[in-house]
Each structure stands twice: as structure tokens, then as C-alpha cells.
Amino acid sequence: MSTSCEKNHRNDLALFGGSPLFERPRSTSSLAAPDFECFLTYSRVFYEARQFSNNGPLVRQLEQRLAQFHGTTHCVTFCSGFWALVLVIKCLALPGRREVLMPSLTYRRMGDVVSWAGLVPRFCEVDLRTLAVSAETARPLVNEDTALLLGVHPIINCCDVAGLERLSEETGVPLFIDAVESVYETFQGRKVGSFGRAECFSLHASKLLNGFEGGYVTTNDACLAGRLVRMRGFGFYTPDIVQEFGMNAKLNEVHAAMALAGLDSLEVQVARNRGRYQAYRQVLAGLQGMRLVPFDESEQSGYKSILVELRGDWPLTRERTLDLLNAENVLARAYYAPPLHLRPTDYPTLSGPLPLTERLAERFMLLPCGHFVDENDIRRIGALLRFIHAHASVLQGEVFV
Ligand SMILES: *Cc1c(COP(=O)(O)O)cnc(C)c1O
């Protein structure tokens, strides 16, 4: 396969009527597929035990292994990361207070999560270096109505959880961390999972650890873990005593089988992701105006996502760049845009102007990664980006096809 660009003229670009660079889309989802036999071997366990859900043998095994992996005493699994977040927020929020302090430049459903928990999101700025909430960006907004600090790890590297833990101690407001993007990461050499009062992860197919769907919470707080177990499966564990506000948010056995198979092959997956990251580093080196956001090599990383910044000297807008790439079936995506405080919602939110967040929300994009993207694909994507850069002057403006 040629490593030079397959496009020679503007009209070779799919947005101008040419055929797309890839027949099958290359996306930003991980879609890690562990060995099928391994998945079947695990699945046989629950199938033969005739226990398909309700805290079955594989869910118990998965929880035990994940607690060990993250270095915590407890792990509680859920049907999704989303409902895990909602339930932990309900449990940890200080009673009588209603605000959850959180970044605006983050996962698009994070405000909804807080609203489902019956609380109100208050959005704060992010740190320019980490693209994440920090003690400095959160501190000015802590007030007597702050029920919870919601730290969220950014897609590349970690937020300063040590700083957030100090802020939590100073203010007495509990800290909960969405660590969905940091399954494999360490912070100051310690595995993510045991910071704050609890941390939350997802097992969705697009994430590093694929359980089709699912989520889990790690914590060293036995009381919180017990409460979460009762809430996620109310009506099953405490059939007669109505003592907990509950729902059905359990993980089932077949999802646990997939996640266990994924856990067995996690190291292989991460090594492949690292190879993809190195390939992007090569093909993007020297491409003016585009900066690959580097992984912190002094920490452990899962290398799942590829994030680039379009600097001031990139010749096209981010939206135009995305349109050109998406037409080629290069499904690059804007990084957390628009930020949450600019999205219309049908529930109340609290926010002042967040100028840094608004600026950052226009500058970053995620490039294809994961199981279905190989190093040859990355070379072709690199060549396409160079072609776009070189011909930018004829690529702006209206398109008539
Ligand atoms: C995907 C994601 C979630 C939600 O996880 P689901 O399992 O899909 O519900 C939460 N937070 C972040 C940062 C995410 O990327």
C-alpha cells in the first residue's frame, strides 16, 4: 500500500465528489475484541450455573479482579457508567446542599448525570495544561451549597487528583472522580481507582475495557460499597426491608464474561494502542499547526485515544477540518464541544462565563484509534492531513457538489 497521499487534486477529496479514503469508517472508538474462545470459556461458567444475572459468579469474579487491578478494597459493577455515576453522586452528596461542582469541558452527558441525581451542575474552568478541572479552577466556586466535587480525568493523562483531594479536605466537600478515560493510568505512580471517596469507570464497547455495556465503581469505603450494592439491585438483596432508594442497575453475566476476557488481554491491547500512538507521532511530526497531545511517559497510560490541537497556524477551522476528514470516512471528532455550559438543557445549571473553556473547545479534535485502525491506516490519515494542509487555500468556503 502506498504511503504517499492517494489524493492529488482538490476534487479527489470526498467532500468535493471524490471517493472516500476508507471504504469502512475509521472511528475514535476502541472496540477492543478479546479472543472469542476466551469469552466463550468465561460464558460457559454462568451458562452451566444457570445464573444469568443478580450477582452471579462472573460478576463477583470481575469485581474482585477489578478491585485488585485498581488497588482498592471494593469494586461494584453496574449496567452502565452513567448509572454508576448517578448512584454514587446520590450517595456522596452532602445532604441539604444542591450543587455539584464540575468542569464544563467534559463528557457530553455529565450534566444529565447530575440532574438525574436530583442536583444542579455548577460548571467551572479547566486547567490549560491538563484540560481538566483542578483545585485552582474549582476553589473560587465552592460555596455553602456545594454538595460534591466531581473531578473528571481528561482523555489524555490525568487531572491533578492530589490537588483536588486537598481542596476536598480544606472545604469538607467530598470528592468523586469520573475515571472512565483513565482505566490504565497512574497518577504520581499510583494506579487510578483509589483517589477521592470513589472513582467510576465504564465498560462500554468504545472504552478501553469492553463489556459491551457496563460500568463499575472502585472505593475503599465499605459502607458506600454496601449501599451501592443495595441500590443497584433493590428488591433482590433486601426483599422485605424498604430502606434504600433503589433501581435496577445491575451488570449481567454475559457482559461480565466479555469484560473478564478483555481484562485478560488488556496488556496486549495497551501495547497495540501504544504502537498506534507512536505511528501518529511519526506521521504528524513536523506538520505545521497540528500538535499531538503527548502522553506523560513518566506515568502508566492506556494510550487509547489520539488527541490533536489545531494551533493558530493551522490553516482551516476545526469544523472545516472535521467535515473534510469525515467525508473520507476518517471519523475524527471534536473534543468535548460544545462545552456543557453552552448546551441548552431542560434542567437548571449554574455557570458564569468560562472564556478559557470556550477557547479550548474550538481547538482540539480526536483522531481515529482503537482495534480497527492499523499503522498503515495511520500513515494514510497522516498523508491526508498533509494534503489538506498543503491545499488549504482551495478547501475553505462553500462546497458545491
Ligand atoms: C463514556 C463515558 C461515560 C459514560 O459511560 P457509559 O458506560 O457509556 O454510560 C462517563 N464519563 C465519561 C468521561 C465517558 O467518556
The ligand as a Gaussian input file, in Angstrom:
#p B3LYP/6-31G(d) Opt

LIG

0 1
 C      -18.491000       7.127000      28.205000
 C      -18.338000       7.974000      29.396000
 C      -19.231000       7.882000      30.465000
 C      -20.480000       7.013000      30.436000
 O      -20.225000       5.676000      30.405000
 P      -21.362000       4.668000      29.834000
 O      -20.899000       3.332000      30.315000
 O      -21.334000       4.797000      28.354000
 O      -22.664000       5.056000      30.414000
 C      -18.995000       8.676000      31.569000
 N      -17.948000       9.510000      31.637000
 C      -17.067000       9.633000      30.632000
 C      -15.914000      10.568000      30.774000
 C      -17.233000       8.884000      29.467000
 O      -16.361000       9.024000      28.463000

